[in-house]
Amino acid sequence: MTTDAPATKPPSLRRRLVLAIVSASVALWLASLGIVTVIAWHETNDVFDDALEEAGYMILSATTDWHARGLPARPPTREVRKVDMQYQIVQQGRVIQRTEGAPRQAFVAGFDDDEGFADPKVDGRRWRVFVVRDEAGRFEVQVGQRHDKRFDILEELAESLWLPVAGILLLLALVCWLLIGRVLKPLRRTANEIAAKSPSDLAQVALEGQPRELLPIVGALNGVLARLDAALQAERRFTADAAHELRTPLAGLHMHVQLLGRQHPEMAAPFGKLRQDIARLTALVDSLLTLARLDPLAREQLLRQQVLLAPLLEGVLALHAPEAARRGITLALRCELETVQADPRMLEIMLRNLVENALRYCPDGSRVEVSVIRHEGRERIAVRDNGPGVDDASRARLGERFFRVLGQGQGGSGLGLSIVRRIAELHGIALGFGVGLDGRGLGVTLDLPAA
């Protein structure tokens, strides 16, 4: 079986990077070369102009009669020379004429050839000297330039070039940064898509539009996501199936225990304890079944609508009123808002678990208050009590599955607040735990997202 080849090859990230950097470097290098050429040409013209002017002085000095005449006059309008060449007319080892900057003794004494270059050291300074002797051998013309003057020219050239070159380099860095950022945009898009994955969203990452270098990584990641999704689905199916299958035998067991209790009234206490254990196990199974239904849900699947709060809260409190009356616990309701935007069934499950949790851990004669207010521009639902409360270390772990605070002496599965946290996550509700009534107990706050 053959498969059709893709219509177009996926783009290569490496090729794009190389092409972008090389293109930008060549273009900016050509621009910088043009700037450097213009500046160097300008500086070179100045140097050669000075050299021509110096040659004029040399020729002028060479056409005089060779008697000691002192120093030649310097034109008053002449600026400081960049080349700064100095000349000497030497006759029989004695300087008979020189420029102002030349030393009093000859640059080179006893030069063997008729002409040539020498590098003498005079008065502690190194010179580069050209020596030429006339045909009759009567005198020598020695033209010298200090070595440090040549470095001065280089320094002037560098001072003229550093600012344009620095600007070109900064521009090159900026252009490469922008081009590479544009080229790596598919990589960032893929990273953001992967970061958005959650246990409720394990869909495959699209391969279309991915660079060639990322295809093996994305393919391997899709394989991991597929296996993870299959494992989670299997776990959820097992939990849901097990919880569902356990409900029927537990209900039958509860009925048989009640029947046995009636037939053997002398064993009412053991049968009563057994009924409590069966009820706790039934509650655990119901909680597991609820979590198994909540875990695969996404926010988009919620049935959001305007929920009337007063009837909903009154129904929740009425459900727990008999137990509260039996134990002398006061149930209070303060509702300052009419409606909230939420899934009504989920909201009821969440509030029922919170009130039930407060009643379970509060001693007889306590108070439990349910309030709905507007807090800092957001709708807040709070369930507070004045029971024993929870220490800070345990409060940070509230909402973890099967976590129960030790030393409370109360039964429970440790899943009630886990159900509350999962429903809050689906609604985008900020779940908080703090101090309850009268500076004691536990307070659970639900801050609904702004409309």
N, C-alpha and C positions, 0 to 999 in steps of 0.2 A: 504494500500500500504506500503510495507516494503522497506527499503533502505539497501543496502549492508554496512556492517561494514567496517571501514578502515582496510587495510591489516596490518598496524603497528600503534601502539599508538604514538601520538606526544610526543616528548621528554619533560621531566619535567625540567624546569630551576632550581627549588628549589632542586630537587634531585641531579642534576649535581653539584650545588654549595656545598651542604653538602658533597657529596662524594669527591669532589676535596679538600675541606678544611680539612676534617677528614683524608683523605689519606696522604696529605702532612704533617699534624700535627703529625700523628703517625710515619711516616717515619723519620721526623726530630727529634721527641722526642726520638726515639730509638737511633739515632746517638748521640744526646746530652747526653743521659744517658750513652752511652759507654764512651764518653769523660770524663764526670764527674766521672764515676767509676774509670777510670784509674788514674785521678788526685787525687781523694780521697784515693785510695789505696796507691799511692806513699806517700802522706802526712801522712797517718796513719802508714805506715811502719816506717817513720822517727820518729814519736811520740813514737811508741812502742820500737824502738831501743834505744831512749834516756831513756825511762823508765827502760829498762833492764840494761842499763849502770848505772843509778842511783841506781838500786837495788844492783848492784855489789859493789858500794861504801858503801851502807848501811851494807851489809854483812861484808865487810872489816872492817868497823868501829866497828861492833858488836862483832868481834872476838878478839879485843884487850883487854888488862886489863883495868878496868874502873877507871883509875886515870886521873886527869887533864893533858892532853898532848897538849893542844892548838888546832890549826886547822889542819886537815889533808891536806897534800900537794895535789895540783891539777896538773895533768899531763900537761906539757908545750904544748903538741900538741893538747890538747882538745879544740874544738870550743865552742862557747857560746851555752849553752843547751837550746833547745826549751821548754822542760818540766820544767826545773829549779826547781827541788825539793830540799828542805833543810832538814837537819836532826839535831836532838839534842839527846844527851845521858843525861838523867836527873836522878840525885840521890838525894833523899830527898829534892826535890824542887830546887836543884842547878844544873845548866848546867855544866857538867864536860868535855863535848866534843861536838863540833858543826861544821857544815860546815861554810864556809866563809859568805854566804848570810843569815844565820840564825840569829835571834836576840840573844842578850846576856841573856835575861831572858827566862824562859821556855815558850813554846807556850801555854801549858795548865797546870795550877797549881791545884793540888788536884783533879785529875781525879778519879772518883769513881770506874769505871769498870776496868777489866783487859785489855780490848781492846775496841776500838770503834772510831768513828769520832766526831770531834768537829769543830766549826766555830768561833774561837776566833778573836779578833781584837787587834793586837799588833803594837805599834808605829804608830797608825792611819791607818794601812793597814789590810784588812781582809784576813784571811788565811783559807785554808781547811786542817785540821790536822788529821792524823791517829795516835792513841796512842796505844802502846802495852807494857805490863809489863811482866818481866820475872817471872818464877814460884815462885822463892824465894822472889820476891817483892823487890829486891835490887835496881833495876834501871828501868827506862822507856826509850823506844825508841819512839821519836815523829818525824814523817815525815810530813812536811808541804809544801804546794804550794800556792802561792799568787793567789787570784781570777783573778786579771788582766792578769796574765800570760796565763790563759786559754782563755781569750778573744783574746790575741795576736795570739794564734794558729788559732782561727776562722778567724781573720783578714788575716793571711797569706793564709789560704785556700780560702777566698773570693778574695784576690788579684790574686791568681792563676786561679780562675774560671771565673772572670768577662769577660775577653776578649773572651774566647771560647763561653760563653753563649750569649754575645752580638752578636757575629758572627752568631751563630745559629738562634737567633731571627731575625736578618736582612735577613738571607737566607730564613727563613720561610715567612717573609713579601714579599720578592721578588717572591718566588715561588707561594704564594697565589695570588699576584697581576697578575702574568702572567697567571695562571690557570683560575682565574675568568674572566680576560679579554678575554681569549679564549672562555670561556663558554658564555659570554655575547655578543659575536660577532653577533649572529642572531638578538639580540635586537638593536645593532647599525645599522645593515643592514636595519632593518625595519624602524628605525628612519630616516635614510638617504632617504629611498624610500618615506616616508611620506613628508619629507622636500622638496623633489623635485616636489611635486604636485603644480599645478598652475591651473588657470581657464581654460586653454586650455588642461590640462591633468588631468582629474579626473577619470582615470581608477582605477579599484579595486586593492587593495593590495593583493598579492597572499597569500593564507593561507597555502600552502604547505611549509613544513620546519619550520613553526613557532613553538616556544615552547608552551606547553599546557597553561601556564599562560597568554600568549599574545593573544590566540585565541579569548576570549570574546572582548578584546579591539580592535583587528583588525577587528572583525566582526562588532562591533558597528561603527567603523570608516568607513568601507565600506558602511554601511547603510547611514551615513551622506554624504559621497561622492556621492552616487547614488541620494539622494534627492537634493543635491546641483547641480549636473549635470542636473537633470531634470528641476530644476528651471531656471538655466542659459539657457538651450536649449529653454524652453518656452519663456523666455524673448527675446532671440535673434530672435526666430520665429515671435513673436509679433512685434518686431521692424522692422524686414525685411518685414513682410507682410503689416504692416501699412504704411511703407514708400513706398512700391511698389504700394499699392492701392491708395495712395495719389497722385502719380505722374500723373495719367491719369486725374482726375478731376482738378488738378492744371493747367495742360496744356490746358484743355478745358476752364477753367476760364480765363486764360491769353488770349486765342484767342477771347473770347467773349468781354473782356475789350478792346482789340484792335479794334474790330468791332464797339463797342459802341463809342469809341473815334473818329472813322471816321464819324460816323453818327451824332455825336454831337461835332463839333469842338469847340464850345463855352465852353465845359467842359474839355478841353485838360489837364489843370493843375491837377484837381482831378484824372482824369483817369491815368495820368502819375505817380502820387504818388501811385495809386493802383497797377499799373504794377510793380513798384519798390518793393512794399510789397509782391506781388505774386512771384517776382523773388527771394526775400530773403527767402520766405517760401519754394520755390522750391529748393534753395541751401541747406537749412536746411534738407529737406527730402533726397536729394542726399547724404549729409554727413552722415545722420543716416543710410542710406542704405549701404554706404561704410563701416562704423564702424561695422554694423551687419555682413558684409561679412568678415571683418578682425578679429574680436574677436575670432571665433572658429578655426582660422588657427594656425598651428604649424610651426616651422622653417623648418621641413622636407618637408612641402608641398610647399615651395617656389620654383619657377622655376629659379634657379640661373644660370647665364651665363655671358659671357663677353659682357658688354654693351658699345657701342661706345658713348662717352660722348658728343662730339661736336655736332653731329646731334640732339641728344636728347635735349640738352640745347638750341640750336638754335630754335628748334620747340616750346619749352616752352615759350621762350621769344617772338617768333613771335605770339604766341597765345595772349599775353598780350600787344603787341606793339601798337595796335590801342588805347587802353585806356591810355597807357603811353604817346603817342603822343598828345592825346587830352588834357592831363593835364600838358604837358611839363615836364614829368619825364624822366630822362635819364636812359636807361637800358644798363648796361655794362656786358661784359662776358670776363673772363680770365680763359682759360682752358689749364693747363700745363700737363695734363694726357690724354692718349688716351682712355683707357678703365678702367672699374671697374667691380668687380664681384657682381652682384645683380640681383634681379628680375626686368626686364625692366619695366613692367607695374606698379609695386609698386613704383619704383624709380621715374617714371614720375609723379605719383599721389603726391608723397611727394614734389617734386620740384615745381609742379604747385601750390600746397597749400602754399608753402613758398613765392613764388613770388607774388601770389595773396594777401597774408596777408601783405607783404611789401607795395604793391601798395595801399591797402585799407587804411592804417594808415599813409602813407606819404603825406604831403601837396604837392600842385602843385609846380613844379620846383625842386623837390628833385632828388636824385640819388639812384639807386638800382644796386648793383653789385653782380653778381654770379661768384664765383671763385672755381676752382678745382686745388688743389696743393697737394704736399707731405709735411706733417707736422710731425716732430719727428718720421719718419719711417712709418707713416700711411697715407692713402689717406684721404684727407679732402675736403668736399664740404661745402661751406659757402655762405650764402645769407645775405648781409649787406645793410643797408640803412642809410641815414643821417636825418631821420625824428625825431619826438619828443622823441622817445625811451620809455623805461619802467623803472620805479623805481625798486629798489632791492627787495622790498617786493612782488610786483606784478610779477617780473621776476621769483621768486622762484615757483610761481603757474602756470606759463605758461605750457600748455600741459594738464591741468585738463579739463575735459569735461564741456562745457557750461560756462567756466570762460572767462570773458571779462574784460579788463582794463577799469575802469570807467573814464569818462571825456574825452574820445577820440572823441566823436561826430560822430562816424562811426557805421554803421550797421554791423551785422555779427551774426553768431550762436555760436561762441566760440568752434567750433568743428574742425576747420582747423588744429590747432597745435596738437589736440588730435589724429587726423589721422596720422600726421607726427610722433608723439611719438610711436604709435602702430606699424607703419611700421618699425621704427628704432628698436624697441624691437624684432621684428621678424627677422631682419637682424643682430642683435647683434651690431648695430651702437650706438656709444656714442653721445647722443644729448646734446648740450650745448647752453646756452643763455648768451650773453655778449654784450659789447658795439659795435656799428656799425661803420660807416665811419666817419672820421674826429673827432673821440672821442665823438660821439653822436649817436643817433639812436639806433637801435637794430641789433645785429648780431647773426645769428643762424648757428651753426657749426654741421656738421655731420662727425664724425670720423669713417671711416669704419674699421672693424676688420682686423688685419694683416692676410695676406694670409697664 
